[in-house]
Amino acid sequence: MVCGGVGWKIGAAQIKDQGSNATMAPQIMVASDADLQLLRQDLRTQKQKLIADNLPMTETEAIKVWAIYNRYTGELRQINDEKFRLVKQYGEQWRTMSNDEALIYIRRWLEVDQQVQALRLKYVPEVSQVLPGKKAATFFQLDRRISMMMDLQLSSQLPLAVGKGNDQ
């Protein structure tokens, strides 16, 4: 849906079919900052469209919700800046990453996930003042589902830290 056609250039991992055995063949292709910015802008636009298409609102509700949404996405963008920085760093360093660096990376990634959840919790009262309960729940369900699809697309393109020939 959102990310189905998006081709990431960051640490792509391909699955090659070799008979009945599938193996991961990591390839490193670091995206430029300009590529990342264009991709992110496209994803934000698609996300807003998906929410609009799947959340029926009155005109009054829509005006208020999109104002809240714009503030929310502004704050979310700052968190996602850190996520994309981490992904880019990982794509550049995964082959030479030490065990300690790998642990620091995953802890930081989880902290970023927690920041996103805290941001959603912060906005639940504000959205629920504008939308009735079921519509507010639908808004956050859509936001979370789309974000999970984007994260899945991003994560699936990153090579695993341990592969053939890597120290464990």
Secondary structure, 3 states (H helix, E strand, C coil): CCCCCCCCCCCCEEEEEECCEEEEEECCCCCCHHHHHHHHHHHHHHHHHHHHHHCCCCHHHHHHHHHHHHHHHHHHHHHHHHHHHHHHHHHHHCCCCCHHHHHHHHHHHHHHHHHHHHHHHHHHHHHHHHCCHHHHHHHHHHHHHHHHHHHHHHHHCCCCCCCCCCCC
